[in-house]
Amino acid sequence: MHLLKQEKFLVLALLLAVAAHSGIMESAAEGGWMAALAASVVLIAAILAASMSVANHAEQLAHKVGDPYGSMLLTLAAVAVEVIVLGIVLVNSGTPTLARDSIYAAVMLDINGTLGLAALIGGFKHGEQSYNDDSGRTYTVMILTAMGISMVVPEFVPSQSWALYNVFTMVALVLLYSVFLRMQVGPHSYFFSYSYPDKKRRPAPRQDAEAEPESGAATSVIVMLAGVAVVGALAEALSVSMPAALAGTHAPFALLALVVAIISAGPEIITALRAALRNRMQSTVNIAMGASLSTVTLTIPIITLLAMCLGQPLQMAMTPGQAVMTVITLVVAAINLNDGQTNAIEGMTHLVLFLTFLMLTAIGL
């Protein structure tokens, strides 16, 4: 009973998922765009509630194992939610550019939105916040490489060679993430933590909030699996109501990709902001940059394989506007994450880029 009370929002999301699959959401989608929009808002709120529950228990497990393993666990939980939501919506909508737009939106949200806002509010509260500059540079160059070969180069690949190049991309991204994972959890795990044995660092003053009651590891794993299952059920209903709502409001279809990105990144945004307020910028960098890297190197191979197996059309090459925004974002990140300290000015630069991304999305670019 204590667990049910603690996970009341997950229980409500489960009840909504059952109701959605009883035909209520199909009726809402057929009842006009206003009913579809209302149903979509409710579903998005329920998915966020379920994903927050997943992230909360992932955070509890992360607290037990510490960085960098904890940050990796958080990002993998978010990627699992994103893959499930994106895969279901992609199959039901059949839109070839949905995966591309969603991954691009996730990178903008993680680097410019999450990291920018965290550095801004953390800078106002603590001034300069320290982190391991080597990990920041490593994340940036790996994200640039992964997005370059999977979302820029495909624009120049002839259509008759797309299948072969897609297979190469999947293998290359898996190899890239495998090496990263080996570095992150192996003997060189200190590379992604603030405690670096070869460098003299002054520990940043740590301000932790009051400890919250934690569940056991087995309970956390069970709740996480249940939460992921609920997210998948709700995502299937969202794939019916959201397109009807967008068609009725004449909103750009890229908005659906942004919604998918927000659903997957919502919990980790809150976790990263909490870490910044507690002067734990290393955790914030690991979560924001690690989420972007995991999204590109894990989501793209899985979605590409799914599309190839189901015969779904898939367009991964970014538009010129998306490519320019990605390059600007990664260049700014490389400069800002080069000195081992963040401040409010650096946060504001990323936040302005995120607002630019939102403006371009609103006008359909």
C-alpha positions, 0 to 999 in steps of 0.5 A, a space after each residue: 500500500 505504501 508503494 501504491 501511494 508513493 506511485 499514485 501518478 504511475 497508477 493513474 497513468 496505468 488506468 488511463 492507458 487501460 481506458 485509452 485502449 478501450 476505445 476512448 482515444 479513438 473516439 476522441 480522435 474522431 470527435 474533431 481536432 479539439 477533442 483530439 487535442 484535449 486527449 493528446 494533452 492528457 496523454 502527454 501528461 500521463 506519459 510524463 508522469 510515468 516517465 518521471 516515475 521511471 526516472 525517479 527510481 533510476 535516480 535512486 539506483 544512480 545514487 547508490 552506484 554513484 557517478 559516472 554509472 549513475 548518470 549512464 543509468 539515467 540516460 539509458 532509462 531516458 533512451 529506453 522511453 524515447 525508443 519506445 515512444 518514437 518506435 510506436 509513433 513512427 510505425 503508426 504514423 508512417 512519417 519518414 522524417 519523424 525519427 530525424 526531427 525527434 533526434 534533432 529536437 532531443 539534442 537541441 533540448 539536451 544541450 541547449 535547453 537542459 545544459 543552458 538552463 542548468 548553467 544559467 540558474 546554477 551560475 546565478 546561485 553559485 557563480 562558476 561551477 566546476 566539472 571535468 573539462 576532459 569529459 565535456 570535450 569528449 562528449 562534444 566530439 563524439 556527438 559531432 562524429 555520430 551526428 555527422 555520419 548518421 544525419 549529415 553525410 546521408 544527404 550525399 549518399 545516392 538513393 541506391 546505396 542508402 540500404 548499404 550505408 544504413 547498415 554501415 551507420 548502425 555498425 559504426 554507431 554501435 562501435 562508437 558507443 561501445 568504446 564510450 561505454 567501455 571508457 565510462 564504466 571501465 578502469 578509466 571511469 574517472 574520465 567522466 567524473 570530477 575526481 581525476 587522479 592526474 589533475 589537481 582539482 579543488 572540490 566544489 562545495 556540494 549542497 545536497 537537498 534533504 535525503 528522500 526515502 529510497 526504495 530497494 533496488 529490486 523494487 526500483 527495477 520492477 517499477 521502472 519496467 512497469 513504467 516503461 510498459 505504461 509509457 508504451 501503451 500510452 504512446 500507442 494512444 498518442 500516435 492516434 490522437 496527436 496527428 489528428 490534433 496537429 491536422 486540425 490546428 494546422 501546426 507543423 508536424 515537427 511539433 510531434 517530434 518535439 513532444 516525443 523529445 520532451 517526453 523522453 527528456 523531461 525527467 532528466 531535465 529535472 534531474 540535471 537542474 537539481 544537480 546544478 542547484 546543488 553545485 554538482 555540475 559534473 552530473 549535469 554535464 554527464 546527463 545533458 551531454 550523455 543523453 544526446 550521445 545516447 540518443 544519437 548512437 543508440 536510438 538511430 541504430 534501433 529505429 533504423 533496424 526497425 524501419 528496415 524490418 518493417 519496410 517503413 520509409 526513413 529519412 535521416 538526413 537533416 535539413 540545411 537549417 537543422 544542420 546549421 543549428 547543430 553545428 552552431 550548437 556543438 561549436 558553442 558547446 566545444 568552446 563553453 566546455 573547454 575550461 572546466 567551469 560553467 557560468 551564467 553567460 555560457 548558460 545564456 548562450 545555449 538558452 538563446 540557441 534553444 529559443 531559436 530552435 523553438 522559433 524555427 520549429 514554430 515557423 515550420 523549419 
